[in-house]
Amino acid sequence: MTIPSRSEVERRRREYPAGTRVVLESMDDPQAPRVGSLGTVRGVDDLGQIMVSWDSGGSLSVILEAGDRIRRG
């Protein structure tokens, strides 16, 4: 997995500011919420991971470099 550039991390922070609602499209993780689950972005960390609090009660970051996919919802 590659680490995104500083400019890419900043772009993600602009695209997914804290409070943004998102919908999970795919995540290859045994603890992932179901596809279609809704969540609220808590922020984007320095590695570009999008930190999400899922409505189902869990908190699991979205890692775009690992193939995770979300959309604004």
CHARMM internal coordinates of N, CA and C (Angstrom, degrees):
IC EDIT
DIST 1 N 1 CA 1.4572
DIST 1 CA 1 C 1.5273
ANGL 1 N 1 CA 1 C 108.16
DIST 1 C 2 N 1.3062
ANGL 1 CA 1 C 2 N 115.52
DIHE 1 N 1 CA 1 C 2 N 133.29
DIST 2 N 2 CA 1.4578
ANGL 1 C 2 N 2 CA 120.00
DIHE 1 CA 1 C 2 N 2 CA 179.01
DIST 2 CA 2 C 1.5242
ANGL 2 N 2 CA 2 C 110.34
DIHE 1 C 2 N 2 CA 2 C -91.42
DIST 2 C 3 N 1.3072
ANGL 2 CA 2 C 3 N 114.99
DIHE 2 N 2 CA 2 C 3 N 154.15
DIST 3 N 3 CA 1.4631
ANGL 2 C 3 N 3 CA 120.73
DIHE 2 CA 2 C 3 N 3 CA 176.06
DIST 3 CA 3 C 1.5237
ANGL 3 N 3 CA 3 C 107.46
DIHE 2 C 3 N 3 CA 3 C -94.44
DIST 3 C 4 N 1.3270
ANGL 3 CA 3 C 4 N 117.92
DIHE 3 N 3 CA 3 C 4 N 128.94
DIST 4 N 4 CA 1.4719
ANGL 3 C 4 N 4 CA 119.76
DIHE 3 CA 3 C 4 N 4 CA -178.59
DIST 4 CA 4 C 1.5236
ANGL 4 N 4 CA 4 C 111.24
DIHE 3 C 4 N 4 CA 4 C -67.67
DIST 4 C 5 N 1.3180
ANGL 4 CA 4 C 5 N 115.04
DIHE 4 N 4 CA 4 C 5 N 155.73
DIST 5 N 5 CA 1.4594
ANGL 4 C 5 N 5 CA 121.09
DIHE 4 CA 4 C 5 N 5 CA 178.37
DIST 5 CA 5 C 1.5276
ANGL 5 N 5 CA 5 C 110.06
DIHE 4 C 5 N 5 CA 5 C -67.61
DIST 5 C 6 N 1.3067
ANGL 5 CA 5 C 6 N 115.04
DIHE 5 N 5 CA 5 C 6 N 163.21
DIST 6 N 6 CA 1.4619
ANGL 5 C 6 N 6 CA 120.71
DIHE 5 CA 5 C 6 N 6 CA 178.10
DIST 6 CA 6 C 1.5259
ANGL 6 N 6 CA 6 C 110.76
DIHE 5 C 6 N 6 CA 6 C -58.58
DIST 6 C 7 N 1.3424
ANGL 6 CA 6 C 7 N 116.23
DIHE 6 N 6 CA 6 C 7 N -39.23
DIST 7 N 7 CA 1.4716
ANGL 6 C 7 N 7 CA 119.12
DIHE 6 CA 6 C 7 N 7 CA -179.68
DIST 7 CA 7 C 1.5329
ANGL 7 N 7 CA 7 C 110.86
DIHE 6 C 7 N 7 CA 7 C -67.29
DIST 7 C 8 N 1.3407
ANGL 7 CA 7 C 8 N 117.49
DIHE 7 N 7 CA 7 C 8 N -34.72
DIST 8 N 8 CA 1.4657
ANGL 7 C 8 N 8 CA 120.37
DIHE 7 CA 7 C 8 N 8 CA 177.73
DIST 8 CA 8 C 1.5305
ANGL 8 N 8 CA 8 C 110.38
DIHE 7 C 8 N 8 CA 8 C -68.82
DIST 8 C 9 N 1.3201
ANGL 8 CA 8 C 9 N 117.44
DIHE 8 N 8 CA 8 C 9 N -39.75
DIST 9 N 9 CA 1.4668
ANGL 8 C 9 N 9 CA 120.66
DIHE 8 CA 8 C 9 N 9 CA 177.20
DIST 9 CA 9 C 1.5254
ANGL 9 N 9 CA 9 C 109.59
DIHE 8 C 9 N 9 CA 9 C -61.58
DIST 9 C 10 N 1.3135
ANGL 9 CA 9 C 10 N 117.44
DIHE 9 N 9 CA 9 C 10 N -43.44
DIST 10 N 10 CA 1.4686
ANGL 9 C 10 N 10 CA 121.02
DIHE 9 CA 9 C 10 N 10 CA 179.06
DIST 10 CA 10 C 1.5231
ANGL 10 N 10 CA 10 C 111.30
DIHE 9 C 10 N 10 CA 10 C -65.18
DIST 10 C 11 N 1.3351
ANGL 10 CA 10 C 11 N 117.41
DIHE 10 N 10 CA 10 C 11 N -37.07
DIST 11 N 11 CA 1.4612
ANGL 10 C 11 N 11 CA 120.93
DIHE 10 CA 10 C 11 N 11 CA 177.06
DIST 11 CA 11 C 1.5294
ANGL 11 N 11 CA 11 C 109.96
DIHE 10 C 11 N 11 CA 11 C -62.68
DIST 11 C 12 N 1.3266
ANGL 11 CA 11 C 12 N 116.60
DIHE 11 N 11 CA 11 C 12 N -43.09
DIST 12 N 12 CA 1.4650
ANGL 11 C 12 N 12 CA 120.05
DIHE 11 CA 11 C 12 N 12 CA 178.06
DIST 12 CA 12 C 1.5248
ANGL 12 N 12 CA 12 C 111.11
DIHE 11 C 12 N 12 CA 12 C -63.37
DIST 12 C 13 N 1.3079
ANGL 12 CA 12 C 13 N 117.02
DIHE 12 N 12 CA 12 C 13 N -38.60
DIST 13 N 13 CA 1.4672
ANGL 12 C 13 N 13 CA 119.95
DIHE 12 CA 12 C 13 N 13 CA 179.17
DIST 13 CA 13 C 1.5252
ANGL 13 N 13 CA 13 C 110.95
DIHE 12 C 13 N 13 CA 13 C -63.82
DIST 13 C 14 N 1.3313
ANGL 13 CA 13 C 14 N 116.73
DIHE 13 N 13 CA 13 C 14 N -34.99
DIST 14 N 14 CA 1.4690
ANGL 13 C 14 N 14 CA 119.36
DIHE 13 CA 13 C 14 N 14 CA 176.24
DIST 14 CA 14 C 1.5262
ANGL 14 N 14 CA 14 C 111.38
DIHE 13 C 14 N 14 CA 14 C -73.34
DIST 14 C 15 N 1.3365
ANGL 14 CA 14 C 15 N 116.84
DIHE 14 N 14 CA 14 C 15 N -38.10
DIST 15 N 15 CA 1.4656
ANGL 14 C 15 N 15 CA 120.93
DIHE 14 CA 14 C 15 N 15 CA -177.38
DIST 15 CA 15 C 1.5278
ANGL 15 N 15 CA 15 C 112.41
DIHE 14 C 15 N 15 CA 15 C -74.89
DIST 15 C 16 N 1.3378
ANGL 15 CA 15 C 16 N 117.00
DIHE 15 N 15 CA 15 C 16 N -33.12
DIST 16 N 16 CA 1.4651
ANGL 15 C 16 N 16 CA 122.04
DIHE 15 CA 15 C 16 N 16 CA -176.77
DIST 16 CA 16 C 1.5306
ANGL 16 N 16 CA 16 C 111.25
DIHE 15 C 16 N 16 CA 16 C -126.78
DIST 16 C 17 N 1.3254
ANGL 16 CA 16 C 17 N 117.80
DIHE 16 N 16 CA 16 C 17 N 65.11
DIST 17 N 17 CA 1.4693
ANGL 16 C 17 N 17 CA 119.15
DIHE 16 CA 16 C 17 N 17 CA 177.81
DIST 17 CA 17 C 1.5298
ANGL 17 N 17 CA 17 C 110.66
DIHE 16 C 17 N 17 CA 17 C -67.31
DIST 17 C 18 N 1.3156
ANGL 17 CA 17 C 18 N 115.71
DIHE 17 N 17 CA 17 C 18 N 159.55
DIST 18 N 18 CA 1.4648
ANGL 17 C 18 N 18 CA 120.90
DIHE 17 CA 17 C 18 N 18 CA 177.52
DIST 18 CA 18 C 1.5226
ANGL 18 N 18 CA 18 C 109.23
DIHE 17 C 18 N 18 CA 18 C -52.14
DIST 18 C 19 N 1.3239
ANGL 18 CA 18 C 19 N 115.47
DIHE 18 N 18 CA 18 C 19 N 135.97
DIST 19 N 19 CA 1.4599
ANGL 18 C 19 N 19 CA 121.41
DIHE 18 CA 18 C 19 N 19 CA -179.96
DIST 19 CA 19 C 1.5138
ANGL 19 N 19 CA 19 C 114.24
DIHE 18 C 19 N 19 CA 19 C 97.91
DIST 19 C 20 N 1.3425
ANGL 19 CA 19 C 20 N 117.51
DIHE 19 N 19 CA 19 C 20 N -12.59
DIST 20 N 20 CA 1.4601
ANGL 19 C 20 N 20 CA 121.11
DIHE 19 CA 19 C 20 N 20 CA 179.43
DIST 20 CA 20 C 1.5254
ANGL 20 N 20 CA 20 C 109.72
DIHE 19 C 20 N 20 CA 20 C -66.79
DIST 20 C 21 N 1.3228
ANGL 20 CA 20 C 21 N 116.19
DIHE 20 N 20 CA 20 C 21 N 133.70
DIST 21 N 21 CA 1.4605
ANGL 20 C 21 N 21 CA 121.11
DIHE 20 CA 20 C 21 N 21 CA 176.31
DIST 21 CA 21 C 1.5274
ANGL 21 N 21 CA 21 C 108.74
DIHE 20 C 21 N 21 CA 21 C -86.86
DIST 21 C 22 N 1.3377
ANGL 21 CA 21 C 22 N 116.04
DIHE 21 N 21 CA 21 C 22 N 136.31
DIST 22 N 22 CA 1.4553
ANGL 21 C 22 N 22 CA 121.22
DIHE 21 CA 21 C 22 N 22 CA -179.19
DIST 22 CA 22 C 1.5257
ANGL 22 N 22 CA 22 C 110.33
DIHE 21 C 22 N 22 CA 22 C -132.32
DIST 22 C 23 N 1.3346
ANGL 22 CA 22 C 23 N 114.34
DIHE 22 N 22 CA 22 C 23 N 160.25
DIST 23 N 23 CA 1.4621
ANGL 22 C 23 N 23 CA 123.00
DIHE 22 CA 22 C 23 N 23 CA 177.01
DIST 23 CA 23 C 1.5279
ANGL 23 N 23 CA 23 C 106.87
DIHE 22 C 23 N 23 CA 23 C -121.55
DIST 23 C 24 N 1.3181
ANGL 23 CA 23 C 24 N 117.12
DIHE 23 N 23 CA 23 C 24 N 131.85
DIST 24 N 24 CA 1.4622
ANGL 23 C 24 N 24 CA 121.33
DIHE 23 CA 23 C 24 N 24 CA 178.75
DIST 24 CA 24 C 1.5231
ANGL 24 N 24 CA 24 C 109.86
DIHE 23 C 24 N 24 CA 24 C -76.78
DIST 24 C 25 N 1.3348
ANGL 24 CA 24 C 25 N 116.25
DIHE 24 N 24 CA 24 C 25 N 125.71
DIST 25 N 25 CA 1.4599
ANGL 24 C 25 N 25 CA 121.30
DIHE 24 CA 24 C 25 N 25 CA 176.39
DIST 25 CA 25 C 1.5197
ANGL 25 N 25 CA 25 C 111.89
DIHE 24 C 25 N 25 CA 25 C -101.04
DIST 25 C 26 N 1.3387
ANGL 25 CA 25 C 26 N 117.46
DIHE 25 N 25 CA 25 C 26 N -35.30
DIST 26 N 26 CA 1.4590
ANGL 25 C 26 N 26 CA 120.71
DIHE 25 CA 25 C 26 N 26 CA 175.40
DIST 26 CA 26 C 1.5162
ANGL 26 N 26 CA 26 C 109.93
DIHE 25 C 26 N 26 CA 26 C -165.72
DIST 26 C 27 N 1.3412
ANGL 26 CA 26 C 27 N 115.21
DIHE 26 N 26 CA 26 C 27 N 147.72
DIST 27 N 27 CA 1.4600
ANGL 26 C 27 N 27 CA 121.39
DIHE 26 CA 26 C 27 N 27 CA 176.72
DIST 27 CA 27 C 1.5234
ANGL 27 N 27 CA 27 C 106.68
DIHE 26 C 27 N 27 CA 27 C -161.40
DIST 27 C 28 N 1.3262
ANGL 27 CA 27 C 28 N 115.80
DIHE 27 N 27 CA 27 C 28 N 125.10
DIST 28 N 28 CA 1.4650
ANGL 27 C 28 N 28 CA 121.01
DIHE 27 CA 27 C 28 N 28 CA -179.82
DIST 28 CA 28 C 1.5273
ANGL 28 N 28 CA 28 C 108.56
DIHE 27 C 28 N 28 CA 28 C -95.98
DIST 28 C 29 N 1.3193
ANGL 28 CA 28 C 29 N 115.27
DIHE 28 N 28 CA 28 C 29 N 78.70
DIST 29 N 29 CA 1.4584
ANGL 28 C 29 N 29 CA 122.15
DIHE 28 CA 28 C 29 N 29 CA -179.14
DIST 29 CA 29 C 1.5265
ANGL 29 N 29 CA 29 C 107.14
DIHE 28 C 29 N 29 CA 29 C -149.35
DIST 29 C 30 N 1.3352
ANGL 29 CA 29 C 30 N 118.05
DIHE 29 N 29 CA 29 C 30 N 130.81
DIST 30 N 30 CA 1.4611
ANGL 29 C 30 N 30 CA 119.02
DIHE 29 CA 29 C 30 N 30 CA -177.96
DIST 30 CA 30 C 1.5330
ANGL 30 N 30 CA 30 C 113.31
DIHE 29 C 30 N 30 CA 30 C -62.73
DIST 30 C 31 N 1.3185
ANGL 30 CA 30 C 31 N 117.60
DIHE 30 N 30 CA 30 C 31 N -20.15
DIST 31 N 31 CA 1.4622
ANGL 30 C 31 N 31 CA 120.23
DIHE 30 CA 30 C 31 N 31 CA 179.72
DIST 31 CA 31 C 1.5262
ANGL 31 N 31 CA 31 C 112.88
DIHE 30 C 31 N 31 CA 31 C -101.10
DIST 31 C 32 N 1.3220
ANGL 31 CA 31 C 32 N 115.78
DIHE 31 N 31 CA 31 C 32 N 9.74
DIST 32 N 32 CA 1.4657
ANGL 31 C 32 N 32 CA 120.46
DIHE 31 CA 31 C 32 N 32 CA -178.57
DIST 32 CA 32 C 1.5202
ANGL 32 N 32 CA 32 C 111.22
DIHE 31 C 32 N 32 CA 32 C -66.84
DIST 32 C 33 N 1.3300
ANGL 32 CA 32 C 33 N 116.02
DIHE 32 N 32 CA 32 C 33 N 146.43
DIST 33 N 33 CA 1.4667
ANGL 32 C 33 N 33 CA 118.74
DIHE 32 CA 32 C 33 N 33 CA 171.39
DIST 33 CA 33 C 1.5263
ANGL 33 N 33 CA 33 C 108.96
DIHE 32 C 33 N 33 CA 33 C -67.47
DIST 33 C 34 N 1.3138
ANGL 33 CA 33 C 34 N 115.99
DIHE 33 N 33 CA 33 C 34 N 167.12
DIST 34 N 34 CA 1.4707
ANGL 33 C 34 N 34 CA 120.26
DIHE 33 CA 33 C 34 N 34 CA 179.45
DIST 34 CA 34 C 1.5287
ANGL 34 N 34 CA 34 C 111.26
DIHE 33 C 34 N 34 CA 34 C -65.19
DIST 34 C 35 N 1.3228
ANGL 34 CA 34 C 35 N 115.18
DIHE 34 N 34 CA 34 C 35 N 149.19
DIST 35 N 35 CA 1.4590
ANGL 34 C 35 N 35 CA 120.59
DIHE 34 CA 34 C 35 N 35 CA 172.96
DIST 35 CA 35 C 1.5251
ANGL 35 N 35 CA 35 C 107.34
DIHE 34 C 35 N 35 CA 35 C -56.66
DIST 35 C 36 N 1.3218
ANGL 35 CA 35 C 36 N 116.26
DIHE 35 N 35 CA 35 C 36 N 135.86
DIST 36 N 36 CA 1.4582
ANGL 35 C 36 N 36 CA 121.42
DIHE 35 CA 35 C 36 N 36 CA -177.75
DIST 36 CA 36 C 1.5191
ANGL 36 N 36 CA 36 C 112.82
DIHE 35 C 36 N 36 CA 36 C 95.67
DIST 36 C 37 N 1.3474
ANGL 36 CA 36 C 37 N 116.94
DIHE 36 N 36 CA 36 C 37 N -7.95
DIST 37 N 37 CA 1.4660
ANGL 36 C 37 N 37 CA 120.19
DIHE 36 CA 36 C 37 N 37 CA 179.24
DIST 37 CA 37 C 1.5204
ANGL 37 N 37 CA 37 C 110.67
DIHE 36 C 37 N 37 CA 37 C -64.79
DIST 37 C 38 N 1.3177
ANGL 37 CA 37 C 38 N 115.00
DIHE 37 N 37 CA 37 C 38 N 146.64
DIST 38 N 38 CA 1.4617
ANGL 37 C 38 N 38 CA 122.02
DIHE 37 CA 37 C 38 N 38 CA 178.46
DIST 38 CA 38 C 1.5184
ANGL 38 N 38 CA 38 C 110.09
DIHE 37 C 38 N 38 CA 38 C -100.07
DIST 38 C 39 N 1.3312
ANGL 38 CA 38 C 39 N 115.47
DIHE 38 N 38 CA 38 C 39 N 149.04
DIST 39 N 39 CA 1.4520
ANGL 38 C 39 N 39 CA 120.24
DIHE 38 CA 38 C 39 N 39 CA 177.04
DIST 39 CA 39 C 1.5087
ANGL 39 N 39 CA 39 C 110.83
DIHE 38 C 39 N 39 CA 39 C -153.97
DIST 39 C 40 N 1.3297
ANGL 39 CA 39 C 40 N 114.67
DIHE 39 N 39 CA 39 C 40 N 172.74
DIST 40 N 40 CA 1.4548
ANGL 39 C 40 N 40 CA 122.33
DIHE 39 CA 39 C 40 N 40 CA 179.49
DIST 40 CA 40 C 1.5210
ANGL 40 N 40 CA 40 C 109.01
DIHE 39 C 40 N 40 CA 40 C -121.55
DIST 40 C 41 N 1.3274
ANGL 40 CA 40 C 41 N 116.32
DIHE 40 N 40 CA 40 C 41 N 127.57
DIST 41 N 41 CA 1.4601
ANGL 40 C 41 N 41 CA 121.58
DIHE 40 CA 40 C 41 N 41 CA 179.41
DIST 41 CA 41 C 1.5246
ANGL 41 N 41 CA 41 C 109.65
DIHE 40 C 41 N 41 CA 41 C -68.81
DIST 41 C 42 N 1.3429
ANGL 41 CA 41 C 42 N 115.32
DIHE 41 N 41 CA 41 C 42 N 132.19
DIST 42 N 42 CA 1.4579
ANGL 41 C 42 N 42 CA 122.23
DIHE 41 CA 41 C 42 N 42 CA 174.98
DIST 42 CA 42 C 1.5217
ANGL 42 N 42 CA 42 C 111.08
DIHE 41 C 42 N 42 CA 42 C -95.38
DIST 42 C 43 N 1.3209
ANGL 42 CA 42 C 43 N 116.52
DIHE 42 N 42 CA 42 C 43 N -21.59
DIST 43 N 43 CA 1.4524
ANGL 42 C 43 N 43 CA 121.51
DIHE 42 CA 42 C 43 N 43 CA -179.60
DIST 43 CA 43 C 1.5113
ANGL 43 N 43 CA 43 C 110.43
DIHE 42 C 43 N 43 CA 43 C 155.82
DIST 43 C 44 N 1.3287
ANGL 43 CA 43 C 44 N 115.49
DIHE 43 N 43 CA 43 C 44 N 179.97
DIST 44 N 44 CA 1.4642
ANGL 43 C 44 N 44 CA 122.78
DIHE 43 CA 43 C 44 N 44 CA 176.37
DIST 44 CA 44 C 1.5177
ANGL 44 N 44 CA 44 C 106.53
DIHE 43 C 44 N 44 CA 44 C -122.50
DIST 44 C 45 N 1.3394
ANGL 44 CA 44 C 45 N 116.56
DIHE 44 N 44 CA 44 C 45 N 125.41
DIST 45 N 45 CA 1.4641
ANGL 44 C 45 N 45 CA 119.09
DIHE 44 CA 44 C 45 N 45 CA -177.51
DIST 45 CA 45 C 1.5279
ANGL 45 N 45 CA 45 C 111.18
DIHE 44 C 45 N 45 CA 45 C -81.06
DIST 45 C 46 N 1.3302
ANGL 45 CA 45 C 46 N 117.11
DIHE 45 N 45 CA 45 C 46 N 179.88
DIST 46 N 46 CA 1.4628
ANGL 45 C 46 N 46 CA 121.82
DIHE 45 CA 45 C 46 N 46 CA -175.83
DIST 46 CA 46 C 1.5270
ANGL 46 N 46 CA 46 C 113.69
DIHE 45 C 46 N 46 CA 46 C -69.15
DIST 46 C 47 N 1.3283
ANGL 46 CA 46 C 47 N 117.39
DIHE 46 N 46 CA 46 C 47 N -13.85
DIST 47 N 47 CA 1.4629
ANGL 46 C 47 N 47 CA 121.59
DIHE 46 CA 46 C 47 N 47 CA 175.77
DIST 47 CA 47 C 1.5232
ANGL 47 N 47 CA 47 C 112.07
DIHE 46 C 47 N 47 CA 47 C -95.13
DIST 47 C 48 N 1.3389
ANGL 47 CA 47 C 48 N 116.83
DIHE 47 N 47 CA 47 C 48 N 2.91
DIST 48 N 48 CA 1.4539
ANGL 47 C 48 N 48 CA 121.08
DIHE 47 CA 47 C 48 N 48 CA 178.58
DIST 48 CA 48 C 1.5077
ANGL 48 N 48 CA 48 C 114.35
DIHE 47 C 48 N 48 CA 48 C 84.73
DIST 48 C 49 N 1.3359
ANGL 48 CA 48 C 49 N 117.40
DIHE 48 N 48 CA 48 C 49 N 6.96
DIST 49 N 49 CA 1.4576
ANGL 48 C 49 N 49 CA 120.38
DIHE 48 CA 48 C 49 N 49 CA 177.66
DIST 49 CA 49 C 1.5249
ANGL 49 N 49 CA 49 C 109.24
DIHE 48 C 49 N 49 CA 49 C -76.10
DIST 49 C 50 N 1.3172
ANGL 49 CA 49 C 50 N 116.34
DIHE 49 N 49 CA 49 C 50 N 132.86
DIST 50 N 50 CA 1.4606
ANGL 49 C 50 N 50 CA 121.56
DIHE 49 CA 49 C 50 N 50 CA -178.28
DIST 50 CA 50 C 1.5280
ANGL 50 N 50 CA 50 C 107.18
DIHE 49 C 50 N 50 CA 50 C -91.04
DIST 50 C 51 N 1.3147
ANGL 50 CA 50 C 51 N 116.11
DIHE 50 N 50 CA 50 C 51 N 112.32
DIST 51 N 51 CA 1.4607
ANGL 50 C 51 N 51 CA 122.29
DIHE 50 CA 50 C 51 N 51 CA -176.04
DIST 51 CA 51 C 1.5262
ANGL 51 N 51 CA 51 C 108.79
DIHE 50 C 51 N 51 CA 51 C -83.58
DIST 51 C 52 N 1.3351
ANGL 51 CA 51 C 52 N 115.91
DIHE 51 N 51 CA 51 C 52 N 120.98
DIST 52 N 52 CA 1.4610
ANGL 51 C 52 N 52 CA 121.12
DIHE 51 CA 51 C 52 N 52 CA -174.10
DIST 52 CA 52 C 1.5218
ANGL 52 N 52 CA 52 C 110.30
DIHE 51 C 52 N 52 CA 52 C -125.33
DIST 52 C 53 N 1.3147
ANGL 52 CA 52 C 53 N 115.64
DIHE 52 N 52 CA 52 C 53 N 135.51
DIST 53 N 53 CA 1.4696
ANGL 52 C 53 N 53 CA 122.23
DIHE 52 CA 52 C 53 N 53 CA 167.71
DIST 53 CA 53 C 1.5186
ANGL 53 N 53 CA 53 C 106.12
DIHE 52 C 53 N 53 CA 53 C -97.72
DIST 53 C 54 N 1.3286
ANGL 53 CA 53 C 54 N 115.68
DIHE 53 N 53 CA 53 C 54 N 113.36
DIST 54 N 54 CA 1.4623
ANGL 53 C 54 N 54 CA 120.78
DIHE 53 CA 53 C 54 N 54 CA -177.07
DIST 54 CA 54 C 1.5199
ANGL 54 N 54 CA 54 C 110.38
DIHE 53 C 54 N 54 CA 54 C -82.22
DIST 54 C 55 N 1.3128
ANGL 54 CA 54 C 55 N 116.32
DIHE 54 N 54 CA 54 C 55 N 143.04
DIST 55 N 55 CA 1.4595
ANGL 54 C 55 N 55 CA 121.52
DIHE 54 CA 54 C 55 N 55 CA -179.65
DIST 55 CA 55 C 1.5316
ANGL 55 N 55 CA 55 C 111.94
DIHE 54 C 55 N 55 CA 55 C -59.43
DIST 55 C 56 N 1.3176
ANGL 55 CA 55 C 56 N 116.78
DIHE 55 N 55 CA 55 C 56 N -22.69
DIST 56 N 56 CA 1.4673
ANGL 55 C 56 N 56 CA 121.39
DIHE 55 CA 55 C 56 N 56 CA 179.73
DIST 56 CA 56 C 1.5284
ANGL 56 N 56 CA 56 C 112.03
DIHE 55 C 56 N 56 CA 56 C -73.65
DIST 56 C 57 N 1.3318
ANGL 56 CA 56 C 57 N 116.11
DIHE 56 N 56 CA 56 C 57 N -7.04
DIST 57 N 57 CA 1.4547
ANGL 56 C 57 N 57 CA 119.69
DIHE 56 CA 56 C 57 N 57 CA 175.59
DIST 57 CA 57 C 1.5063
ANGL 57 N 57 CA 57 C 115.15
DIHE 56 C 57 N 57 CA 57 C 112.84
DIST 57 C 58 N 1.3047
ANGL 57 CA 57 C 58 N 119.37
DIHE 57 N 57 CA 57 C 58 N -13.78
DIST 58 N 58 CA 1.4561
ANGL 57 C 58 N 58 CA 121.31
DIHE 57 CA 57 C 58 N 58 CA -178.71
DIST 58 CA 58 C 1.5161
ANGL 58 N 58 CA 58 C 112.64
DIHE 57 C 58 N 58 CA 58 C -95.90
DIST 58 C 59 N 1.3221
ANGL 58 CA 58 C 59 N 114.82
DIHE 58 N 58 CA 58 C 59 N 166.42
DIST 59 N 59 CA 1.4627
ANGL 58 C 59 N 59 CA 122.18
DIHE 58 CA 58 C 59 N 59 CA 173.42
DIST 59 CA 59 C 1.5186
ANGL 59 N 59 CA 59 C 107.02
DIHE 58 C 59 N 59 CA 59 C -126.42
DIST 59 C 60 N 1.3077
ANGL 59 CA 59 C 60 N 116.58
DIHE 59 N 59 CA 59 C 60 N 116.53
DIST 60 N 60 CA 1.4506
ANGL 59 C 60 N 60 CA 121.35
DIHE 59 CA 59 C 60 N 60 CA -179.62
DIST 60 CA 60 C 1.5209
ANGL 60 N 60 CA 60 C 107.75
DIHE 59 C 60 N 60 CA 60 C -144.47
DIST 60 C 61 N 1.3297
ANGL 60 CA 60 C 61 N 115.33
DIHE 60 N 60 CA 60 C 61 N 128.49
DIST 61 N 61 CA 1.4644
ANGL 60 C 61 N 61 CA 120.08
DIHE 60 CA 60 C 61 N 61 CA -178.07
DIST 61 CA 61 C 1.5182
ANGL 61 N 61 CA 61 C 111.56
DIHE 60 C 61 N 61 CA 61 C -75.34
DIST 61 C 62 N 1.3227
ANGL 61 CA 61 C 62 N 114.60
DIHE 61 N 61 CA 61 C 62 N 149.04
DIST 62 N 62 CA 1.4598
ANGL 61 C 62 N 62 CA 122.99
DIHE 61 CA 61 C 62 N 62 CA 176.21
DIST 62 CA 62 C 1.5228
ANGL 62 N 62 CA 62 C 106.86
DIHE 61 C 62 N 62 CA 62 C -95.88
DIST 62 C 63 N 1.3346
ANGL 62 CA 62 C 63 N 116.04
DIHE 62 N 62 CA 62 C 63 N 124.97
DIST 63 N 63 CA 1.4620
ANGL 62 C 63 N 63 CA 121.55
DIHE 62 CA 62 C 63 N 63 CA -179.46
DIST 63 CA 63 C 1.5260
ANGL 63 N 63 CA 63 C 107.47
DIHE 62 C 63 N 63 CA 63 C -114.61
DIST 63 C 64 N 1.3118
ANGL 63 CA 63 C 64 N 115.98
DIHE 63 N 63 CA 63 C 64 N 99.80
DIST 64 N 64 CA 1.4594
ANGL 63 C 64 N 64 CA 120.67
DIHE 63 CA 63 C 64 N 64 CA -175.64
DIST 64 CA 64 C 1.5283
ANGL 64 N 64 CA 64 C 111.37
DIHE 63 C 64 N 64 CA 64 C -61.45
DIST 64 C 65 N 1.3458
ANGL 64 CA 64 C 65 N 117.72
DIHE 64 N 64 CA 64 C 65 N -35.59
DIST 65 N 65 CA 1.4668
ANGL 64 C 65 N 65 CA 121.65
DIHE 64 CA 64 C 65 N 65 CA -179.76
DIST 65 CA 65 C 1.5274
ANGL 65 N 65 CA 65 C 112.36
DIHE 64 C 65 N 65 CA 65 C -65.68
DIST 65 C 66 N 1.3275
ANGL 65 CA 65 C 66 N 117.43
DIHE 65 N 65 CA 65 C 66 N -20.77
DIST 66 N 66 CA 1.4712
ANGL 65 C 66 N 66 CA 121.84
DIHE 65 CA 65 C 66 N 66 CA 179.11
DIST 66 CA 66 C 1.5351
ANGL 66 N 66 CA 66 C 111.05
DIHE 65 C 66 N 66 CA 66 C -92.48
DIST 66 C 67 N 1.3261
ANGL 66 CA 66 C 67 N 116.87
DIHE 66 N 66 CA 66 C 67 N 1.95
DIST 67 N 67 CA 1.4650
ANGL 66 C 67 N 67 CA 120.49
DIHE 66 CA 66 C 67 N 67 CA 177.90
DIST 67 CA 67 C 1.5129
ANGL 67 N 67 CA 67 C 114.21
DIHE 66 C 67 N 67 CA 67 C 97.96
DIST 67 C 68 N 1.3359
ANGL 67 CA 67 C 68 N 117.91
DIHE 67 N 67 CA 67 C 68 N 0.63
DIST 68 N 68 CA 1.4607
ANGL 67 C 68 N 68 CA 120.12
DIHE 67 CA 67 C 68 N 68 CA 176.35
DIST 68 CA 68 C 1.5312
ANGL 68 N 68 CA 68 C 108.54
DIHE 67 C 68 N 68 CA 68 C -65.26
DIST 68 C 69 N 1.3320
ANGL 68 CA 68 C 69 N 115.90
DIHE 68 N 68 CA 68 C 69 N 145.96
DIST 69 N 69 CA 1.4560
ANGL 68 C 69 N 69 CA 120.78
DIHE 68 CA 68 C 69 N 69 CA -179.48
DIST 69 CA 69 C 1.5166
ANGL 69 N 69 CA 69 C 110.38
DIHE 68 C 69 N 69 CA 69 C -136.62
DIST 69 C 70 N 1.3311
ANGL 69 CA 69 C 70 N 114.98
DIHE 69 N 69 CA 69 C 70 N 134.51
DIST 70 N 70 CA 1.4580
ANGL 69 C 70 N 70 CA 122.33
DIHE 69 CA 69 C 70 N 70 CA 173.85
DIST 70 CA 70 C 1.5219
ANGL 70 N 70 CA 70 C 107.99
DIHE 69 C 70 N 70 CA 70 C -134.83
DIST 70 C 71 N 1.3207
ANGL 70 CA 70 C 71 N 114.91
DIHE 70 N 70 CA 70 C 71 N 166.71
DIST 71 N 71 CA 1.4697
ANGL 70 C 71 N 71 CA 120.46
DIHE 70 CA 70 C 71 N 71 CA 171.21
DIST 71 CA 71 C 1.5061
ANGL 71 N 71 CA 71 C 107.26
DIHE 70 C 71 N 71 CA 71 C -139.91
DIST 71 C 72 N 1.2938
ANGL 71 CA 71 C 72 N 115.19
DIHE 71 N 71 CA 71 C 72 N 156.83
DIST 72 N 72 CA 1.4624
ANGL 71 C 72 N 72 CA 119.49
DIHE 71 CA 71 C 72 N 72 CA 176.54
DIST 72 CA 72 C 1.5140
ANGL 72 N 72 CA 72 C 108.55
DIHE 71 C 72 N 72 CA 72 C -64.61
DIST 72 C 73 N 1.3050
ANGL 72 CA 72 C 73 N 116.40
DIHE 72 N 72 CA 72 C 73 N 140.03
DIST 73 N 73 CA 1.4569
ANGL 72 C 73 N 73 CA 118.39
DIHE 72 CA 72 C 73 N 73 CA -177.65
DIST 73 CA 73 C 1.4719
ANGL 73 N 73 CA 73 C 109.41
DIHE 72 C 73 N 73 CA 73 C -144.50
END
COOR INIT
IC SEED 1 N 1 CA 1 C
IC BUILD
